[in-house]
Every structure is written in structure tokens, then in C-alpha cells.
Amino acid sequence: NWNDPANPGVWGMGDPSGDGFVGIDDLNAVLGNWNAGTPPTDIADIPEPGTASLLCVFGLALNRRGKRVD
């Protein structure tokens, strides 16, 4: 949405300054708050990469089981 008009105050439009235009003021607002948050301390909710692999393997096995091979 760079250099485009935006609805004032609508964050989803890329206008954190709320001036109705996506420009340098919005970029400065984002860069000024970069890394200002706190990263999550509880990483237990993040699945490990092996989970997706296991789901794919089981999905393929179930898919193969449903087809008849003559």
C-alpha cells in the first residue's frame, strides 16, 4: 500500500500513523518500534519440524489405503 491513500486509523491498511496516507511517517513508526516487543517465553506451543513430516506420512498411508489397485 506504499504511497496509497488508506482509511485513517486502520492498521491493516499499513497506516500506523493514522494520517490516511501510507508513506515515510508510517515507515518511521514501524522502524521506531522494531524489536520493541518481548519474544514469547513459552515455546512449548511451537511444533517441531518432524510433526509435519509425520502428518504427511500418515496422510499418504491413509490415501494409499483407500485406493484399489487391480
ZIQUI-V577489 format. One record per residue. N is the residue number from 1. SS is DSSP state (H for helix, E for strand, C for the rest). OMEGA is omega in radians with two decimals (NA if undefined). NEAR is the number of other C-alpha atoms within 8 Angstrom. Layout:
[[N:SS:OMEGA:NEAR] [N:SS:OMEGA:NEAR]]
//
This chain:
[[1:C:-3.08:8] [2:C:-3.13:5] [3:C:3.09:7] [4:C:3.03:8] [5:E:-3.13:8] [6:C:3.05:12] [7:C:-3.11:10] [8:C:3.07:9] [9:C:3.14:10] [10:C:-3.07:11] [11:H:-3.10:8] [12:H:3.12:5] [13:H:3.14:8] [14:C:-3.10:10] [15:C:-3.12:17] [16:C:3.12:10] [17:C:3.09:8] [18:C:-3.12:11] [19:C:3.11:7] [20:C:-3.13:10] [21:E:3.14:12] [22:C:-3.08:14] [23:C:-3.04:9] [24:H:3.11:6] [25:H:3.13:8] [26:H:3.09:12] [27:H:3.12:8] [28:H:3.09:8] [29:H:3.13:10] [30:H:-3.12:9] [31:H:3.11:7] [32:H:-3.13:6] [33:C:-3.12:8] [34:C:-3.12:7] [35:C:3.13:5] [36:C:-3.11:5] [37:C:3.10:6] [38:C:3.12:5] [39:C:-3.14:4] [40:C:-3.14:5] [41:C:-3.12:4] [42:C:-3.12:5] [43:C:-3.12:6] [44:C:-3.10:5] [45:C:-3.12:5] [46:C:-3.10:5] [47:C:3.10:6] [48:C:-3.08:5] [49:H:-3.12:6] [50:H:-3.13:6] [51:H:3.14:8] [52:H:3.13:7] [53:H:3.12:8] [54:H:3.11:8] [55:H:3.11:8] [56:H:-3.13:8] [57:H:3.13:8] [58:H:3.09:8] [59:H:3.10:8] [60:H:3.12:8] [61:H:3.12:8] [62:H:3.12:8] [63:H:3.14:8] [64:H:-3.11:7] [65:H:-3.10:7] [66:H:-3.11:6] [67:C:3.10:6] [68:C:3.07:5] [69:C:-3.11:3] [70:C:NA:2]]
//
